[in-house]
């Protein structure tokens, strides 16, 4: 799972929040940094190569959509982090020990 730069994260957040696919201009209009359309197209191309975004032709433009949800992405990042740990069990134990009690209870319910 690729790490994302600041603008890539902003673009992905925009795509995740959208009810459907967006054009590059739609993505650009929702960003606070106001990058050029060509910059947004470059970022969308990189995200597509990373497998996070798909595109489809819509007349002269393309429409972009996130491949998975934000939660899918976060879960994959968590797996990558656990894979990097020398001891997955120890890393999981420290993680569970660091989250609030209500989240631990929710985790127990999910496992249960």
Biopython code that builds the backbone (N, CA, C, O; Angstrom):
import numpy as np
from Bio.PDB.StructureBuilder import StructureBuilder

atoms = [
    (1, "UNK", "N", (0.850, -1.173, 0.000)),
    (1, "UNK", "CA", (0.000, 0.000, 0.000)),
    (1, "UNK", "C", (0.894, 1.234, 0.000)),
    (1, "UNK", "O", (1.729, 1.401, 0.888)),
    (2, "UNK", "N", (0.720, 2.078, -0.975)),
    (2, "UNK", "CA", (1.594, 3.244, -1.075)),
    (2, "UNK", "C", (1.273, 4.298, -0.028)),
    (2, "UNK", "O", (0.124, 4.490, 0.370)),
    (3, "UNK", "N", (2.335, 4.974, 0.402)),
    (3, "UNK", "CA", (2.141, 6.147, 1.253)),
    (3, "UNK", "C", (1.698, 7.291, 0.362)),
    (3, "UNK", "O", (2.045, 7.334, -0.818)),
    (4, "UNK", "N", (0.946, 8.203, 0.910)),
    (4, "UNK", "CA", (0.431, 9.313, 0.127)),
    (4, "UNK", "C", (1.044, 10.625, 0.580)),
    (4, "UNK", "O", (1.214, 10.866, 1.775)),
    (5, "UNK", "N", (1.373, 11.470, -0.389)),
    (5, "UNK", "CA", (1.831, 12.812, -0.088)),
    (5, "UNK", "C", (0.648, 13.680, 0.324)),
    (5, "UNK", "O", (-0.501, 13.239, 0.288)),
    (6, "UNK", "N", (0.939, 14.908, 0.711)),
    (6, "UNK", "CA", (-0.102, 15.803, 1.220)),
    (6, "UNK", "C", (-1.194, 16.077, 0.184)),
    (6, "UNK", "O", (-2.380, 16.006, 0.506)),
    (7, "UNK", "N", (-0.809, 16.387, -1.049)),
    (7, "UNK", "CA", (-1.803, 16.669, -2.076)),
    (7, "UNK", "C", (-2.545, 15.395, -2.488)),
    (7, "UNK", "O", (-3.743, 15.439, -2.770)),
    (8, "UNK", "N", (-1.842, 14.267, -2.523)),
    (8, "UNK", "CA", (-2.510, 12.994, -2.823)),
    (8, "UNK", "C", (-3.577, 12.690, -1.767)),
    (8, "UNK", "O", (-4.682, 12.264, -2.103)),
    (9, "UNK", "N", (-3.246, 12.909, -0.500)),
    (9, "UNK", "CA", (-4.229, 12.690, 0.575)),
    (9, "UNK", "C", (-5.437, 13.611, 0.408)),
    (9, "UNK", "O", (-6.579, 13.186, 0.577)),
    (10, "UNK", "N", (-5.175, 14.874, 0.075)),
    (10, "UNK", "CA", (-6.274, 15.827, -0.100)),
    (10, "UNK", "C", (-7.179, 15.398, -1.250)),
    (10, "UNK", "O", (-8.403, 15.482, -1.143)),
    (11, "UNK", "N", (-6.584, 14.940, -2.343)),
    (11, "UNK", "CA", (-7.374, 14.472, -3.490)),
    (11, "UNK", "C", (-8.178, 13.238, -3.101)),
    (11, "UNK", "O", (-9.356, 13.131, -3.443)),
    (12, "UNK", "N", (-7.553, 12.310, -2.392)),
    (12, "UNK", "CA", (-8.271, 11.100, -1.984)),
    (12, "UNK", "C", (-9.414, 11.457, -1.034)),
    (12, "UNK", "O", (-10.501, 10.891, -1.152)),
    (13, "UNK", "N", (-9.200, 12.365, -0.113)),
    (13, "UNK", "CA", (-10.274, 12.776, 0.797)),
    (13, "UNK", "C", (-11.446, 13.350, 0.008)),
    (13, "UNK", "O", (-12.608, 13.094, 0.326)),
    (14, "UNK", "N", (-11.128, 14.126, -1.022)),
    (14, "UNK", "CA", (-12.177, 14.697, -1.878)),
    (14, "UNK", "C", (-12.949, 13.586, -2.594)),
    (14, "UNK", "O", (-14.178, 13.624, -2.658)),
    (15, "UNK", "N", (-12.227, 12.596, -3.133)),
    (15, "UNK", "CA", (-12.883, 11.488, -3.840)),
    (15, "UNK", "C", (-13.695, 10.624, -2.886)),
    (15, "UNK", "O", (-14.800, 10.201, -3.227)),
    (16, "UNK", "N", (-13.171, 10.358, -1.707)),
    (16, "UNK", "CA", (-13.904, 9.547, -0.727)),
    (16, "UNK", "C", (-15.193, 10.241, -0.284)),
    (16, "UNK", "O", (-16.195, 9.579, -0.015)),
    (17, "UNK", "N", (-15.168, 11.548, -0.211)),
    (17, "UNK", "CA", (-16.336, 12.292, 0.257)),
    (17, "UNK", "C", (-17.402, 12.459, -0.826)),
    (17, "UNK", "O", (-18.549, 12.784, -0.521)),
    (18, "UNK", "N", (-17.035, 12.241, -2.068)),
    (18, "UNK", "CA", (-17.965, 12.462, -3.176)),
    (18, "UNK", "C", (-18.966, 11.316, -3.294)),
    (18, "UNK", "O", (-18.612, 10.157, -3.078)),
    (19, "UNK", "N", (-20.217, 11.636, -3.635)),
    (19, "UNK", "CA", (-21.220, 10.579, -3.802)),
    (19, "UNK", "C", (-21.029, 9.775, -5.097)),
    (19, "UNK", "O", (-21.589, 8.687, -5.240)),
    (20, "UNK", "N", (-20.254, 10.299, -6.022)),
    (20, "UNK", "CA", (-20.009, 9.603, -7.294)),
    (20, "UNK", "C", (-18.646, 9.988, -7.823)),
    (20, "UNK", "O", (-17.804, 10.491, -7.079)),
    (21, "UNK", "N", (-18.425, 9.752, -9.109)),
    (21, "UNK", "CA", (-17.138, 10.085, -9.707)),
    (21, "UNK", "C", (-17.042, 11.590, -9.948)),
    (21, "UNK", "O", (-18.055, 12.278, -10.067)),
    (22, "UNK", "N", (-15.807, 12.087, -10.019)),
    (22, "UNK", "CA", (-15.546, 13.516, -10.187)),
    (22, "UNK", "C", (-14.584, 13.749, -11.337)),
    (22, "UNK", "O", (-13.731, 12.907, -11.620)),
    (23, "UNK", "N", (-14.717, 14.882, -11.995)),
    (23, "UNK", "CA", (-13.714, 15.299, -12.967)),
    (23, "UNK", "C", (-12.547, 15.926, -12.202)),
    (23, "UNK", "O", (-12.651, 16.212, -11.010)),
    (24, "UNK", "N", (-11.442, 16.131, -12.906)),
    (24, "UNK", "CA", (-10.294, 16.787, -12.274)),
    (24, "UNK", "C", (-10.673, 18.182, -11.798)),
    (24, "UNK", "O", (-10.225, 18.627, -10.741)),
    (25, "UNK", "N", (-11.492, 18.866, -12.571)),
    (25, "UNK", "CA", (-11.926, 20.209, -12.175)),
    (25, "UNK", "C", (-12.796, 20.156, -10.914)),
    (25, "UNK", "O", (-12.692, 21.023, -10.045)),
    (26, "UNK", "N", (-13.659, 19.126, -10.821)),
    (26, "UNK", "CA", (-14.464, 18.951, -9.604)),
    (26, "UNK", "C", (-13.554, 18.745, -8.389)),
    (26, "UNK", "O", (-13.775, 19.323, -7.325)),
    (27, "UNK", "N", (-12.534, 17.915, -8.570)),
    (27, "UNK", "CA", (-11.584, 17.659, -7.479)),
    (27, "UNK", "C", (-10.883, 18.958, -7.103)),
    (27, "UNK", "O", (-10.783, 19.304, -5.926)),
    (28, "UNK", "N", (-10.402, 19.666, -8.107)),
    (28, "UNK", "CA", (-9.667, 20.915, -7.895)),
    (28, "UNK", "C", (-10.502, 21.921, -7.108)),
    (28, "UNK", "O", (-9.992, 22.572, -6.197)),
    (29, "UNK", "N", (-11.781, 22.051, -7.453)),
    (29, "UNK", "CA", (-12.644, 23.028, -6.795)),
    (29, "UNK", "C", (-12.855, 22.725, -5.315)),
    (29, "UNK", "O", (-13.184, 23.625, -4.542)),
    (30, "UNK", "N", (-12.671, 21.477, -4.915)),
    (30, "UNK", "CA", (-12.865, 21.119, -3.520)),
    (30, "UNK", "C", (-11.613, 21.174, -2.671)),
    (30, "UNK", "O", (-11.662, 20.877, -1.478)),
    (31, "UNK", "N", (-10.486, 21.551, -3.269)),
    (31, "UNK", "CA", (-9.221, 21.597, -2.535)),
    (31, "UNK", "C", (-8.961, 23.006, -2.009)),
    (31, "UNK", "O", (-9.250, 23.991, -2.688)),
    (32, "UNK", "N", (-8.424, 23.096, -0.821)),
    (32, "UNK", "CA", (-8.159, 24.399, -0.208)),
    (32, "UNK", "C", (-6.886, 25.046, -0.738)),
    (32, "UNK", "O", (-6.739, 26.266, -0.658)),
    (33, "UNK", "N", (-5.957, 24.248, -1.281)),
    (33, "UNK", "CA", (-4.676, 24.793, -1.725)),
    (33, "UNK", "C", (-4.752, 25.404, -3.116)),
    (33, "UNK", "O", (-3.836, 26.120, -3.519)),
    (34, "UNK", "N", (-5.839, 25.135, -3.869)),
    (34, "UNK", "CA", (-6.070, 25.685, -5.199)),
    (34, "UNK", "C", (-4.933, 25.391, -6.180)),
    (34, "UNK", "O", (-4.396, 26.317, -6.788)),
    (35, "UNK", "N", (-4.557, 24.110, -6.346)),
    (35, "UNK", "CA", (-3.520, 23.773, -7.327)),
    (35, "UNK", "C", (-4.059, 23.917, -8.748)),
    (35, "UNK", "O", (-5.272, 23.946, -8.956)),
    (36, "UNK", "N", (-3.165, 24.007, -9.714)),
    (36, "UNK", "CA", (-3.558, 24.086, -11.118)),
    (36, "UNK", "C", (-4.228, 22.775, -11.534)),
    (36, "UNK", "O", (-3.965, 21.722, -10.953)),
    (37, "UNK", "N", (-5.086, 22.852, -12.533)),
    (37, "UNK", "CA", (-5.761, 21.650, -13.029)),
    (37, "UNK", "C", (-4.745, 20.609, -13.498)),
    (37, "UNK", "O", (-4.943, 19.413, -13.287)),
    (38, "UNK", "N", (-3.667, 21.052, -14.127)),
    (38, "UNK", "CA", (-2.649, 20.103, -14.595)),
    (38, "UNK", "C", (-1.999, 19.382, -13.421)),
    (38, "UNK", "O", (-1.659, 18.203, -13.525)),
    (39, "UNK", "N", (-1.825, 20.081, -12.313)),
    (39, "UNK", "CA", (-1.265, 19.444, -11.115)),
    (39, "UNK", "C", (-2.224, 18.387, -10.584)),
    (39, "UNK", "O", (-1.803, 17.293, -10.207)),
    (40, "UNK", "N", (-3.509, 18.712, -10.553)),
    (40, "UNK", "CA", (-4.521, 17.753, -10.096)),
    (40, "UNK", "C", (-4.537, 16.537, -11.017)),
    (40, "UNK", "O", (-4.636, 15.406, -10.541)),
    (41, "UNK", "N", (-4.440, 16.754, -12.327)),
    (41, "UNK", "CA", (-4.400, 15.636, -13.283)),
    (41, "UNK", "C", (-3.172, 14.767, -13.062)),
    (41, "UNK", "O", (-3.255, 13.542, -13.153)),
    (42, "UNK", "N", (-2.040, 15.384, -12.775)),
    (42, "UNK", "CA", (-0.816, 14.618, -12.489)),
    (42, "UNK", "C", (-1.006, 13.760, -11.248)),
    (42, "UNK", "O", (-0.645, 12.583, -11.244)),
    (43, "UNK", "N", (-1.570, 14.343, -10.198)),
    (43, "UNK", "CA", (-1.806, 13.605, -8.944)),
    (43, "UNK", "C", (-2.794, 12.459, -9.192)),
    (43, "UNK", "O", (-2.580, 11.343, -8.718)),
    (44, "UNK", "N", (-3.861, 12.730, -9.924)),
    (44, "UNK", "CA", (-4.839, 11.673, -10.222)),
    (44, "UNK", "C", (-4.195, 10.540, -11.016)),
    (44, "UNK", "O", (-4.498, 9.370, -10.782)),
    (45, "UNK", "N", (-3.307, 10.878, -11.952)),
    (45, "UNK", "CA", (-2.580, 9.849, -12.703)),
    (45, "UNK", "C", (-1.702, 9.004, -11.798)),
    (45, "UNK", "O", (-1.642, 7.783, -11.946)),
    (46, "UNK", "N", (-1.022, 9.650, -10.863)),
    (46, "UNK", "CA", (-0.181, 8.889, -9.908)),
    (46, "UNK", "C", (-1.040, 7.986, -9.044)),
    (46, "UNK", "O", (-0.683, 6.834, -8.796)),
    (47, "UNK", "N", (-2.179, 8.507, -8.581)),
    (47, "UNK", "CA", (-3.071, 7.693, -7.748)),
    (47, "UNK", "C", (-3.645, 6.519, -8.544)),
    (47, "UNK", "O", (-3.863, 5.438, -7.996)),
    (48, "UNK", "N", (-3.885, 6.736, -9.817)),
    (48, "UNK", "CA", (-4.365, 5.637, -10.669)),
    (48, "UNK", "C", (-3.285, 4.564, -10.809)),
    (48, "UNK", "O", (-3.579, 3.373, -10.708)),
    (49, "UNK", "N", (-2.045, 4.977, -11.040)),
    (49, "UNK", "CA", (-0.935, 4.010, -11.148)),
    (49, "UNK", "C", (-0.724, 3.255, -9.834)),
    (49, "UNK", "O", (-0.298, 2.100, -9.850)),
    (50, "UNK", "N", (-1.015, 3.887, -8.711)),
    (50, "UNK", "CA", (-0.889, 3.240, -7.403)),
    (50, "UNK", "C", (-2.074, 2.322, -7.108)),
    (50, "UNK", "O", (-2.075, 1.611, -6.104)),
    (51, "UNK", "N", (-3.076, 2.336, -7.978)),
    (51, "UNK", "CA", (-4.228, 1.451, -7.798)),
    (51, "UNK", "C", (-5.283, 1.982, -6.844)),
    (51, "UNK", "O", (-6.140, 1.223, -6.390)),
    (52, "UNK", "N", (-5.237, 3.269, -6.531)),
    (52, "UNK", "CA", (-6.190, 3.847, -5.587)),
    (52, "UNK", "C", (-7.371, 4.518, -6.275)),
    (52, "UNK", "O", (-8.398, 4.771, -5.645)),
    (53, "UNK", "N", (-7.226, 4.808, -7.569)),
    (53, "UNK", "CA", (-8.227, 5.560, -8.321)),
    (53, "UNK", "C", (-8.460, 4.877, -9.665)),
    (53, "UNK", "O", (-7.531, 4.336, -10.265)),
    (54, "UNK", "N", (-9.695, 4.905, -10.127)),
    (54, "UNK", "CA", (-10.006, 4.478, -11.495)),
    (54, "UNK", "C", (-10.544, 5.692, -12.249)),
    (54, "UNK", "O", (-11.044, 6.647, -11.655)),
    (55, "UNK", "N", (-10.425, 5.625, -13.564)),
    (55, "UNK", "CA", (-10.980, 6.714, -14.366)),
    (55, "UNK", "C", (-11.783, 6.137, -15.513)),
    (55, "UNK", "O", (-11.534, 5.033, -15.996)),
    (56, "UNK", "N", (-12.760, 6.932, -15.929)),
    (56, "UNK", "CA", (-13.595, 6.542, -17.061)),
    (56, "UNK", "C", (-13.802, 7.777, -17.933)),
    (56, "UNK", "O", (-13.873, 8.903, -17.442)),
    (57, "UNK", "N", (-13.895, 7.539, -19.221)),
    (57, "UNK", "CA", (-14.091, 8.634, -20.172)),
    (57, "UNK", "C", (-15.524, 9.156, -20.059)),
    (57, "UNK", "O", (-16.472, 8.376, -19.975)),
    (58, "UNK", "N", (-15.669, 10.480, -20.056)),
    (58, "UNK", "CA", (-16.980, 11.124, -20.042)),
    (58, "UNK", "C", (-16.909, 12.281, -21.032)),
    (58, "UNK", "O", (-16.583, 13.406, -20.654)),
    (59, "UNK", "N", (-17.210, 12.009, -22.285)),
    (59, "UNK", "CA", (-17.044, 13.016, -23.326)),
    (59, "UNK", "C", (-15.578, 13.306, -23.534)),
    (59, "UNK", "O", (-14.794, 12.396, -23.802)),
    (60, "UNK", "N", (-15.198, 14.570, -23.412)),
    (60, "UNK", "CA", (-13.787, 14.943, -23.572)),
    (60, "UNK", "C", (-13.005, 14.812, -22.277)),
    (60, "UNK", "O", (-11.774, 14.826, -22.290)),
    (61, "UNK", "N", (-13.699, 14.686, -21.175)),
    (61, "UNK", "CA", (-13.041, 14.627, -19.859)),
    (61, "UNK", "C", (-13.007, 13.195, -19.345)),
    (61, "UNK", "O", (-13.588, 12.287, -19.938)),
    (62, "UNK", "N", (-12.319, 13.020, -18.241)),
    (62, "UNK", "CA", (-12.338, 11.763, -17.505)),
    (62, "UNK", "C", (-13.002, 12.026, -16.163)),
    (62, "UNK", "O", (-12.945, 13.132, -15.625)),
    (63, "UNK", "N", (-13.624, 10.999, -15.644)),
    (63, "UNK", "CA", (-14.201, 11.058, -14.295)),
    (63, "UNK", "C", (-13.421, 10.061, -13.441)),
    (63, "UNK", "O", (-13.093, 8.963, -13.891)),
    (64, "UNK", "N", (-13.133, 10.455, -12.221)),
    (64, "UNK", "CA", (-12.304, 9.660, -11.316)),
    (64, "UNK", "C", (-13.112, 9.239, -10.105)),
    (64, "UNK", "O", (-13.995, 9.956, -9.633)),
    (65, "UNK", "N", (-12.780, 8.042, -9.613)),
    (65, "UNK", "CA", (-13.463, 7.479, -8.449)),
    (65, "UNK", "C", (-12.427, 6.700, -7.633)),
    (65, "UNK", "O", (-11.535, 6.059, -8.188)),
    (66, "UNK", "N", (-12.561, 6.766, -6.325)),
    (66, "UNK", "CA", (-11.686, 5.975, -5.450)),
    (66, "UNK", "C", (-12.021, 4.496, -5.623)),
    (66, "UNK", "O", (-13.192, 4.127, -5.710)),
    (67, "UNK", "N", (-11.002, 3.658, -5.671)),
    (67, "UNK", "CA", (-11.205, 2.210, -5.831)),
    (67, "UNK", "C", (-11.851, 1.624, -4.585)),
    (67, "UNK", "O", (-12.755, 0.795, -4.687)),
    (68, "UNK", "N", (-11.400, 2.042, -3.422)),
    (68, "UNK", "CA", (-11.944, 1.540, -2.158)),
    (68, "UNK", "C", (-12.330, 2.704, -1.269)),
    (68, "UNK", "O", (-12.128, 3.868, -1.614)),
    (69, "UNK", "N", (-12.881, 2.374, -0.136)),
    (69, "UNK", "CA", (-13.286, 3.403, 0.816)),
    (69, "UNK", "C", (-12.097, 3.896, 1.639)),
    (69, "UNK", "O", (-11.022, 3.297, 1.627)),
    (70, "UNK", "N", (-12.311, 4.972, 2.335)),
    (70, "UNK", "CA", (-11.298, 5.486, 3.264)),
    (70, "UNK", "C", (-10.955, 4.408, 4.304)),
    (70, "UNK", "O", (-9.794, 4.224, 4.669)),
    (71, "UNK", "N", (-11.996, 3.704, 4.771)),
    (71, "UNK", "CA", (-11.782, 2.659, 5.778)),
    (71, "UNK", "C", (-10.950, 1.501, 5.211)),
    (71, "UNK", "O", (-10.124, 0.929, 5.922)),
    (72, "UNK", "N", (-11.161, 1.157, 3.942)),
    (72, "UNK", "CA", (-10.336, 0.136, 3.291)),
    (72, "UNK", "C", (-8.872, 0.560, 3.286)),
    (72, "UNK", "O", (-7.978, -0.234, 3.581)),
    (73, "UNK", "N", (-8.646, 1.816, 2.948)),
    (73, "UNK", "CA", (-7.281, 2.347, 2.883)),
    (73, "UNK", "C", (-6.616, 2.317, 4.265)),
    (73, "UNK", "O", (-5.470, 1.889, 4.398)),
    (74, "UNK", "N", (-7.340, 2.771, 5.281)),
    (74, "UNK", "CA", (-6.787, 2.789, 6.640)),
    (74, "UNK", "C", (-6.492, 1.367, 7.109)),
    (74, "UNK", "O", (-5.452, 1.123, 7.721)),
    (75, "UNK", "N", (-7.391, 0.430, 6.829)),
    (75, "UNK", "CA", (-7.155, -0.967, 7.226)),
    (75, "UNK", "C", (-5.902, -1.513, 6.555)),
    (75, "UNK", "O", (-5.125, -2.235, 7.181)),
    (76, "UNK", "N", (-5.703, -1.173, 5.288)),
    (76, "UNK", "CA", (-4.503, -1.638, 4.583)),
    (76, "UNK", "C", (-3.244, -1.006, 5.166)),
    (76, "UNK", "O", (-2.215, -1.671, 5.284)),
    (77, "UNK", "N", (-3.317, 0.266, 5.530)),
    (77, "UNK", "CA", (-2.173, 0.917, 6.177)),
    (77, "UNK", "C", (-1.842, 0.254, 7.509)),
    (77, "UNK", "O", (-0.673, 0.097, 7.862)),
    (78, "UNK", "N", (-2.880, -0.133, 8.244)),
    (78, "UNK", "CA", (-2.655, -0.819, 9.519)),
    (78, "UNK", "C", (-1.962, -2.162, 9.284)),
    (78, "UNK", "O", (-1.065, -2.537, 10.040)),
    (79, "UNK", "N", (-2.371, -2.882, 8.248)),
    (79, "UNK", "CA", (-1.716, -4.146, 7.924)),
    (79, "UNK", "C", (-0.263, -3.944, 7.529)),
    (79, "UNK", "O", (0.602, -4.727, 7.921)),
    (80, "UNK", "N", (0.011, -2.902, 6.757)),
    (80, "UNK", "CA", (1.389, -2.607, 6.367)),
    (80, "UNK", "C", (2.224, -2.304, 7.604)),
    (80, "UNK", "O", (3.357, -2.770, 7.723)),
    (81, "UNK", "N", (1.661, -1.519, 8.528)),
    (81, "UNK", "CA", (2.382, -1.188, 9.760)),
    (81, "UNK", "C", (2.658, -2.448, 10.580)),
    (81, "UNK", "O", (3.753, -2.612, 11.119)),
    (82, "UNK", "N", (1.674, -3.329, 10.673)),
    (82, "UNK", "CA", (1.877, -4.578, 11.421)),
    (82, "UNK", "C", (2.907, -5.472, 10.745)),
    (82, "UNK", "O", (3.688, -6.143, 11.420)),
    (83, "UNK", "N", (2.913, -5.483, 9.412)),
    (83, "UNK", "CA", (3.910, -6.272, 8.684)),
    (83, "UNK", "C", (5.323, -5.760, 8.945)),
    (83, "UNK", "O", (6.286, -6.526, 8.916)),
    (84, "UNK", "N", (5.439, -4.456, 9.200)),
    (84, "UNK", "CA", (6.752, -3.868, 9.451)),
    (84, "UNK", "C", (7.248, -4.137, 10.873)),
    (84, "UNK", "O", (8.436, -3.987, 11.156)),
    (85, "UNK", "N", (6.351, -4.529, 11.753)),
    (85, "UNK", "CA", (6.738, -4.801, 13.144)),
    (85, "UNK", "C", (7.518, -6.110, 13.214)),
    (85, "UNK", "O", (7.215, -7.073, 12.510)),
    (86, "UNK", "N", (8.502, -6.121, 14.058)),
    (86, "UNK", "CA", (9.243, -7.360, 14.256)),
    (86, "UNK", "C", (8.385, -8.423, 14.933)),
    (86, "UNK", "O", (8.558, -9.619, 14.696)),
    (87, "UNK", "N", (7.482, -7.986, 15.757)),
    (87, "UNK", "CA", (6.603, -8.878, 16.512)),
    (87, "UNK", "C", (5.179, -8.332, 16.422)),
    (87, "UNK", "O", (4.814, -7.394, 17.130)),
    (88, "UNK", "N", (4.383, -8.939, 15.539)),
    (88, "UNK", "CA", (3.010, -8.469, 15.325)),
    (88, "UNK", "C", (2.198, -8.501, 16.616)),
    (88, "UNK", "O", (1.435, -7.577, 16.896)),
    (89, "UNK", "N", (2.360, -9.551, 17.391)),
    (89, "UNK", "CA", (1.594, -9.675, 18.636)),
    (89, "UNK", "C", (1.904, -8.542, 19.597)),
    (89, "UNK", "O", (1.002, -7.971, 20.210)),
    (90, "UNK", "N", (3.175, -8.222, 19.727)),
    (90, "UNK", "CA", (3.567, -7.132, 20.619)),
    (90, "UNK", "C", (3.028, -5.799, 20.102)),
    (90, "UNK", "O", (2.566, -4.969, 20.886)),
    (91, "UNK", "N", (3.085, -5.594, 18.791)),
    (91, "UNK", "CA", (2.568, -4.356, 18.213)),
    (91, "UNK", "C", (1.058, -4.255, 18.423)),
    (91, "UNK", "O", (0.546, -3.190, 18.766)),
    (92, "UNK", "N", (0.351, -5.360, 18.217)),
    (92, "UNK", "CA", (-1.095, -5.366, 18.442)),
    (92, "UNK", "C", (-1.420, -5.092, 19.906)),
    (92, "UNK", "O", (-2.337, -4.330, 20.211)),
    (93, "UNK", "N", (-0.666, -5.714, 20.809)),
    (93, "UNK", "CA", (-0.905, -5.510, 22.242)),
    (93, "UNK", "C", (-0.694, -4.044, 22.619)),
    (93, "UNK", "O", (-1.475, -3.477, 23.382)),
    (94, "UNK", "N", (0.358, -3.438, 22.085)),
    (94, "UNK", "CA", (0.602, -2.020, 22.389)),
    (94, "UNK", "C", (-0.480, -1.138, 21.792)),
    (94, "UNK", "O", (-0.899, -0.157, 22.407)),
    (95, "UNK", "N", (-0.936, -1.489, 20.583)),
    (95, "UNK", "CA", (-2.007, -0.714, 19.958)),
    (95, "UNK", "C", (-3.277, -0.787, 20.799)),
    (95, "UNK", "O", (-3.886, 0.237, 21.109)),
    (96, "UNK", "N", (-3.671, -2.000, 21.163)),
    (96, "UNK", "CA", (-4.896, -2.179, 21.950)),
    (96, "UNK", "C", (-4.772, -1.469, 23.295)),
    (96, "UNK", "O", (-5.747, -0.911, 23.799)),
    (97, "UNK", "N", (-3.582, -1.491, 23.869)),
    (97, "UNK", "CA", (-3.372, -0.801, 25.136)),
    (97, "UNK", "C", (-3.400, 0.709, 25.013)),
    (97, "UNK", "O", (-3.571, 1.410, 26.011)),
    (98, "UNK", "N", (-3.233, 1.219, 23.804)),
    (98, "UNK", "CA", (-3.172, 2.672, 23.622)),
    (98, "UNK", "C", (-4.503, 3.305, 23.231)),
    (98, "UNK", "O", (-4.627, 4.530, 23.212)),
    (99, "UNK", "N", (-5.499, 2.475, 22.918)),
    (99, "UNK", "CA", (-6.783, 3.046, 22.490)),
    (99, "UNK", "C", (-7.721, 3.189, 23.686)),
    (99, "UNK", "O", (-7.588, 2.467, 24.674)),
    (100, "UNK", "N", (-8.662, 4.115, 23.596)),
    (100, "UNK", "CA", (-9.594, 4.333, 24.714)),
    (100, "UNK", "C", (-10.427, 3.080, 25.010)),
    (100, "UNK", "O", (-10.640, 2.257, 24.120)),
    (101, "UNK", "N", (-10.893, 2.933, 26.240)),
    (101, "UNK", "CA", (-11.664, 1.751, 26.644)),
    (101, "UNK", "C", (-12.880, 1.484, 25.760)),
    (101, "UNK", "O", (-13.183, 0.325, 25.475)),
    (102, "UNK", "N", (-13.582, 2.526, 25.319)),
    (102, "UNK", "CA", (-14.764, 2.293, 24.474)),
    (102, "UNK", "C", (-14.375, 1.696, 23.118)),
    (102, "UNK", "O", (-15.135, 0.915, 22.547)),
    (103, "UNK", "N", (-13.200, 2.056, 22.603)),
    (103, "UNK", "CA", (-12.743, 1.456, 21.343)),
    (103, "UNK", "C", (-12.304, 0.005, 21.568)),
    (103, "UNK", "O", (-12.509, -0.852, 20.709)),
    (104, "UNK", "N", (-11.700, -0.260, 22.730)),
    (104, "UNK", "CA", (-11.349, -1.649, 23.058)),
    (104, "UNK", "C", (-12.603, -2.504, 23.157)),
    (104, "UNK", "O", (-12.622, -3.642, 22.690)),
    (105, "UNK", "N", (-13.643, -1.959, 23.763)),
    (105, "UNK", "CA", (-14.915, -2.690, 23.870)),
    (105, "UNK", "C", (-15.494, -2.945, 22.480)),
    (105, "UNK", "O", (-16.007, -4.032, 22.215)),
    (106, "UNK", "N", (-15.418, -1.970, 21.607)),
    (106, "UNK", "CA", (-15.912, -2.133, 20.233)),
    (106, "UNK", "C", (-15.107, -3.206, 19.506)),
    (106, "UNK", "O", (-15.670, -4.019, 18.773)),
    (107, "UNK", "N", (-13.815, -3.207, 19.704)),
    (107, "UNK", "CA", (-12.951, -4.224, 19.097)),
    (107, "UNK", "C", (-13.317, -5.611, 19.597)),
    (107, "UNK", "O", (-13.379, -6.561, 18.816)),
    (108, "UNK", "N", (-13.559, -5.731, 20.900)),
    (108, "UNK", "CA", (-14.005, -7.017, 21.452)),
    (108, "UNK", "C", (-15.310, -7.467, 20.794)),
    (108, "UNK", "O", (-15.459, -8.635, 20.436)),
    (109, "UNK", "N", (-16.261, -6.528, 20.635)),
    (109, "UNK", "CA", (-17.537, -6.839, 19.994)),
    (109, "UNK", "C", (-17.315, -7.307, 18.555)),
    (109, "UNK", "O", (-17.951, -8.262, 18.110)),
    (110, "UNK", "N", (-16.435, -6.652, 17.842)),
    (110, "UNK", "CA", (-16.162, -7.034, 16.453)),
    (110, "UNK", "C", (-15.524, -8.419, 16.353)),
    (110, "UNK", "O", (-15.790, -9.168, 15.412)),
    (111, "UNK", "N", (-14.692, -8.747, 17.316)),
    (111, "UNK", "CA", (-14.010, -10.046, 17.303)),
    (111, "UNK", "C", (-14.912, -11.167, 17.798)),
    (111, "UNK", "O", (-14.647, -12.342, 17.545)),
    (112, "UNK", "N", (-15.986, -10.800, 18.508)),
    (112, "UNK", "CA", (-16.707, -11.683, 19.144)),
    (112, "UNK", "C", (-17.740, -12.570, 19.159)),
    (112, "UNK", "O", (-17.987, -13.213, 20.179)),
]
sb = StructureBuilder()
sb.init_structure("model")
sb.init_model(0)
sb.init_chain("A")
sb.init_seg("    ")
for serial, (resi, resn, name, xyz) in enumerate(atoms, 1):
    if name == "N":
        sb.init_residue(resn, " ", resi, " ")
    sb.init_atom(name, np.array(xyz, "f"), 0.0, 1.0, " ", f" {name:<3s}", serial, name[0])
structure = sb.get_structure()
